[in-house]
């Protein structure tokens, strides 16, 4: 069991709304993984941010990550505040994504925290998200 797993997430779209992509950077004692995935539809930046969170949660489940704690880091204040139940989600396009994220979270055994970080501390996930948009 790894003590702490750190996961950096970011979503991007160009323009906003536009083509979207997500980046997920996972760091644990044993390994480092980078994931870059384009999104199928025209999306807003907030939708892309939620899709990045959902991908990270799916990767935790798929890889059966078992840790004393999983810390997810995002530079999206909206996503962090809504996922941590500090803000209500009023956007009808985001609400289904929040519900998916919460359902996935409920299936994860390890304690999980979503933390807000400055954009400068999220450069790898940001690059991965932007690379996913490139043709």
C-alpha positions in Angstrom: 0.0 0.0 0.0 1.4 3.4 -1.0 1.1 6.0 1.7 -0.1 8.9 -0.4 -1.1 9.0 -4.1 -1.1 12.5 -5.7 -3.2 13.1 -8.8 -3.1 16.4 -10.7 -6.0 17.0 -13.1 -6.8 19.6 -15.7 -9.3 20.2 -18.4 -9.0 22.5 -21.4 -10.9 23.6 -24.4 -10.1 25.8 -27.4 -12.0 28.1 -27.8 -14.5 28.1 -24.8 -16.7 26.4 -25.7 -14.8 24.3 -28.2 -12.8 21.1 -28.7 -11.8 19.8 -25.3 -9.2 17.6 -23.7 -8.2 16.3 -20.2 -4.9 15.6 -18.5 -4.3 13.4 -15.5 -0.9 13.1 -13.8 -0.7 10.3 -11.2 2.3 10.2 -8.8 2.8 7.4 -6.2 5.8 5.8 -4.5 5.9 3.1 -7.1 5.2 4.9 -10.3 4.2 7.9 -12.3 1.5 7.9 -15.0 0.4 10.5 -17.5 -2.9 10.4 -19.3 -4.1 12.7 -22.1 -7.5 12.2 -23.6 -9.5 14.3 -26.1 -13.2 14.8 -25.5 -15.7 13.8 -28.1 -18.0 16.9 -28.2 -17.8 20.6 -28.1 -17.4 21.4 -24.4 -16.9 24.3 -22.0 -13.9 24.7 -19.8 -15.9 23.7 -16.7 -17.2 20.5 -18.4 -13.6 19.6 -19.4 -12.5 20.1 -15.8 -15.2 17.8 -14.6 -14.3 15.2 -17.2 -10.7 15.4 -15.9 -11.9 14.6 -12.4 -14.1 11.8 -13.7 -11.1 10.3 -15.6 -8.9 10.5 -12.5 -11.6 8.7 -10.4 -12.0 6.0 -13.0 -8.3 5.5 -13.1 -8.2 5.1 -9.3 -10.8 2.3 -9.6 -9.4 0.7 -12.8 -5.8 0.6 -11.3 -7.2 -0.5 -8.0 -5.2 2.2 -6.2 -5.1 1.4 -2.5 -3.4 4.1 -0.5 -3.6 5.6 3.0 -4.8 8.7 1.2 -5.5 9.9 -2.4 -5.0 13.6 -2.9 -6.4 15.1 -6.2 -5.2 18.5 -7.1 -7.1 20.9 -9.5 -6.8 24.6 -10.4 -10.5 24.8 -10.9 -12.1 26.5 -7.9 -15.6 25.7 -9.2 -14.9 21.9 -9.4 -13.2 21.8 -6.0 -15.9 23.8 -4.2 -18.8 21.8 -5.8 -17.2 18.4 -5.3 -16.3 19.2 -1.7 -20.0 20.3 -1.1 -19.0 23.9 -0.4 -21.0 25.3 -3.3 -24.2 24.1 -4.8 -24.1 23.0 -8.5 -26.8 25.0 -10.3 -25.7 24.4 -13.9 -27.8 21.8 -15.6 -24.9 20.7 -17.8 -22.5 20.2 -14.8 -24.9 18.5 -12.4 -24.9 15.1 -14.2 -21.1 15.2 -14.2 -21.0 16.0 -10.4 -23.3 13.1 -9.8 -21.0 10.8 -11.8 -18.0 12.0 -9.9 -19.7 11.5 -6.5 -20.8 8.0 -7.5 -17.3 7.1 -8.5 -15.9 8.6 -5.3 -18.3 6.4 -3.2 -16.7 3.3 -4.8 -13.1 4.3 -3.8 -11.9 2.6 -0.6 -9.0 5.0 0.1 -9.7 8.4 1.8 -9.9 11.0 -1.0 -9.4 14.8 -1.0 -9.8 17.2 -3.8 -7.5 20.2 -3.3 -7.4 23.6 -5.0 -3.9 24.6 -6.2 -2.6 27.6 -8.2 -2.4 27.1 -12.0 1.4 27.3 -11.8 1.5 24.1 -9.7 -0.5 22.2 -12.3 1.7 22.6 -15.4 2.0 18.9 -16.3 -1.7 18.1 -16.2 -2.3 21.4 -18.1 0.1 20.4 -20.8 -1.5 17.0 -21.1 -5.0 18.5 -21.4 -3.8 20.9 -24.1 -2.0 18.2 -26.0 -5.2 16.2 -26.2 -6.8 19.0 -28.2 -4.1 19.2 -30.8 -5.0 17.6 -34.2 
